[in-house]
Amino acid sequence: MAQLDRTRLHALLAVCVVLTVAWVGLARWVVPPLLVAQRPGPAVAALQRYLQGYITPYTGSDLPGRWAELSVAVGIAALLHLTILGILRREDRRAEDGRTKADGRGGRGVRRAQSLLALVFLAVTVLTWPRHDYYYYLQMWYEVRQGHDPWWLVHGRFGDGPLNAYGPVFNLLAGLAWLNPLAPKLLFADAYILFTIATIQRAAAGRRLSGLEALAILALFWNPFPWVEIAIRGHFDILVGLLCLAAVHARLRDRDLLAEVSLVLGVLLKYFPIVILPFLALDRGRLRLRFLGVALAAIALGLALSYHLWGLSVFRPLAFAVNRPSTTLSIFWFLRTRYSPLKGLGAPTNWDSWSPYLLFLGLFLAWSWSRARRPSLEASTAVAALTTVLLYRVGFSQYQMVPFVLASSWVLRNWGQLRGRALLGVALGGYVTWLATFEAGNFYYGDESGTPTWAMVEDFAGLVTFLLGCLLLAAMGRSSTPEDPLVVQRPADRHTPHQIQSMNHR
């Protein structure tokens, strides 16, 4: 068996070397002359038309230059997919050697499907070129590389608000964008693929997946929501969600330093993760002031260093977040539409200014619930993230990625131990199905225009999101009982399960 594996590995490496050499030769010496030929053939003409639409900020208008960027991105995507195939093949070998408790056709079938889906996902990431917010990301990263203030660019849609509404760690991606304009976008796509592989593998460990279960899991992770948000639009919120997830898992293993580093990076990337800090600082109902203080001090230090580099503009995103108007997936947006029930009552319809207070109240109630009921840390942070997107007045679709990552990871990792699984599965499935449906429709009709029917869908989107989100919150709360065996336990604990259960009820 070992000899066979080595033979397969050598054959695969040989094929990769041949394909790499062939692609480099094609990309550097064959295609560029054809792009400027007087009479290109139909295939080259089609490539020319495609490259004419492939535009990145501050890139020359010549077709060979655009082809050079695209061809390098294709090579990066190929290397990433080769790594993914290696990971999936390793899992196959573990199943064949009996090192996993159970696998069956369901597990192997899911891995086969993931390898194909990953290939298409990376291909879409490259072929859809920079668009939507990712086009502006490239502008911001260009300013960073020029040594300019990355927050000086203004977004016309929001008045004098900064185009860069993110933290200082976002600027570090400028180096990756210098290598290739699509390199950061491919990083986001690869991060999502690896997240799905790891989460699904944990879900399949120890049990055989039926065909229906395998389809449900694939549908959960490969619906239009991630395709539009990551592969097409290139939003980086998947990194924010994964940093939150890394902080949670590090805390579960009592690796406080790693948890703090992950959380601080997430906060300095996009300030959203600050909401889960009070939940990470809880330990069996007690607030760990040292963990809280160290994390806050590290965040303050990061902002201080950024202030030293760029001055007061580093705080512009924070002020911008406070003053932004409500948008489509927010309940506050629905209250301002023509369908608002408040209009018939003669009451004010603009409740945007109440959002910070209601958000603080919602997070305080969620934290108090976590402290009193002591659910698993995974559940409490998922509740915090979902509460935030439901009560924050800016309802952009990409914000949903953080609660999606935390909730889906928790549910799949612990499905066999959760109570009320039927309601939780329906609630999570319904919420994700709505996000997928809205994403597909929004992408089809566009962000700025649409039919009257789609305009009505957008008006009701905030209400639907809020109601389905509240149902998911209730289902997560019902499933996260004190009897949940995933209450944080330190390695030094020597209590029996009965004693732990007794302590959880105190």
Secondary structure, 3 states (H helix, E strand, C coil): CHHHHHHHHHHHHHHHHHHHHHHHHHHHHHHHHHHCCCCCCHHHHHHHHHHHCCCCCCCCCCHHHHHHHHHHHHHHHHHHHHHHHHHHHHHHHHHHCCCCCCCHHHHHHHHHHHHHHHHHHHHHHHHCCCCCHHHHHHHHHHHHHCCCCCCCCECHHHCCCECCCCCHHHHHHHHHHHHCCCHHHHHHHHHHHHHHHHHHHHHHCCCCCCHHHHHHHHHHHCCHHHHHHHHHCCCCHHHHHHHHHHHHHHHHCCCHHHHHHHHHHHHHHCCHHHHHHHHHCEECCEECHHHHHHHHHHHHHHHHHHHHHHHHHHHHHHHHHHHCCCCCCCHHHHHHCCCCHHHHCCCCCCCHHHHHHHHHHHHHHHHHHHHHHCCCHHHHHHHHHHHHHHHCCCCCHHHHHHHHHHHHHHHHHCHHHCCCHHHHHHHHHHHHHHHHHHHHHHHHHCCCCCCHHHHHHHHHHHHHHHHHHHHHHHHHHHHCCCCCCCCCCCCCCCCCHHHHHHHHCC
